[in-house]
Amino acid sequence: MLATNAQKVVEPNDTAKLEFYRLIGEGYKAMQDGRTSTISEVREKLNKRRQERG
């Protein structure tokens, strides 16, 4: 008998989708304004948000 691992497709919840689209919008606005951020600045910002959410 052959056993297989079933993979479950995980759908992001509405909060995660909203956060994702908000970040995309923020990036788009920054590009239009000519603002730039370093990779480390973006990482710090994301880590702060993750810590705030718990």
C-alpha positions as CSV (number, residue, x, y, z in Angstrom):
1,M,0.0,0.0,0.0
2,L,1.3,3.4,-0.9
3,A,0.9,6.2,1.6
4,T,0.7,9.8,0.4
5,N,0.9,13.1,2.2
6,A,-2.1,15.2,1.4
7,Q,-1.2,18.9,1.2
8,K,-3.7,21.4,2.3
9,V,-4.0,24.7,0.5
10,V,-4.0,27.4,3.1
11,E,-6.0,30.5,2.3
12,P,-4.9,33.7,3.9
13,N,-7.5,35.3,6.2
14,D,-9.1,38.6,5.3
15,T,-6.8,40.5,7.7
16,A,-3.7,39.2,6.0
17,K,-5.1,40.1,2.6
18,L,-5.9,43.6,3.7
19,E,-2.4,44.1,5.2
20,F,-0.8,42.8,2.0
21,Y,-2.8,45.1,-0.2
22,R,-2.1,48.0,2.1
23,L,1.6,47.4,1.9
24,I,1.4,47.2,-1.9
25,G,-0.5,50.5,-1.9
26,E,2.1,52.1,0.4
27,G,4.9,51.0,-1.9
28,Y,3.2,52.3,-5.0
29,K,2.6,55.7,-3.3
30,A,6.3,55.8,-2.3
31,M,7.4,55.1,-5.8
32,Q,5.2,57.9,-7.2
33,D,6.7,60.3,-4.6
34,G,10.2,59.2,-5.4
35,R,10.8,57.9,-1.9
36,T,13.2,54.9,-1.3
37,S,13.8,52.6,1.6
38,T,16.7,50.3,2.2
39,I,16.1,46.6,2.7
40,S,17.0,46.8,6.4
41,E,14.5,49.7,6.9
42,V,11.7,47.6,5.4
43,R,12.6,44.6,7.5
44,E,12.6,46.6,10.7
45,K,9.2,48.1,9.7
46,L,7.7,44.6,9.0
47,N,9.2,43.2,12.3
48,K,7.6,46.0,14.3
49,R,4.2,45.3,12.7
50,R,4.5,41.6,13.5
51,Q,5.4,42.3,17.1
52,E,2.5,44.7,17.4
53,R,0.1,42.0,16.1
54,G,1.4,39.5,18.6
